Amino acid sequence: MKQLITTLGPMTIKQLGLILPHEHIFVDLRRPDCPEQGQADAGDVVRLMGPEIERARAAGVTALVECSPEGVGRRADILKAVSEATGFPLVVPTGIYREPWVPVWAQQADEDELYEWMHGELLGQIKDTGVQAAWIKLSAGDEGLTACETKILRAAARAARETGAAIGSHTRLGRVVNDQLDVLEEVGYTPDRFIWIHAQHDPEMNLKIAARGAWIEFDGIGDPARDSFWIERVQRMLDAGFVDRVLLSHDRGWYDPAQPGGGTPRPFTYLSEQFLPKLYHAGIDWETIRRLTVINPFNAFAR
């Protein structure tokens, strides 16, 4: 039986409804060599982000995929505190962001060491927090994979292949995605478990990458002035027969420890309250919308 691994334990699709596949509770985009990176009090994060979780729940959201890996301040202990304080399931990744955010320890580690680390978090827990990693989050620069990013990708493919976990990559240009898929297939990982994050920049490449089997994630939804853009992107994918390859989210949040008081979070409610009704009025039926927002994200991230 497929289960989605969350901070509140494994969950089946019968226990869930709308899932947001790309959001953030806590992010620190300062480089890992910054002594203050990732430093925050869990109680402060709960106070700022707890109300945002409650608003999301009231808007029909039942789970949220946290997309902050190592390199951008991942704090599984803080995510667990927010989840337990709100009784809301979060889906937490292992994995490493792209250069120059790759921590020194990961730069120095070989492929086998990185594989063992990710494999251990996918089957066990993250840094003695009691939080099991559900999936692998990576990234790559638009100018092409570096040797370090390739090493991390190969290690991720091995760990994901053995655990059934999904791999998602923050990657904008289609050429790099094709390069990533080539590496994954060389290691024996299948494209149908790969999520192209921030895929909205090249509609023709969306179709080509979906044809290779990968998930296409449109994750910048939240500005009314751009809703027609997103509707066109979604409709193009549906017309091409890729209804079961599309994911929708905001890429919103979050507590930023570099900002006073954590900054001002952006709510996780626009998709369900504003965008999905517009998608319906554009001619996309509710059964299809449910597939895009409930079935697809569960299938993409569950094991």
Disulfide bonds with the S-S distance in Angstrom:
none
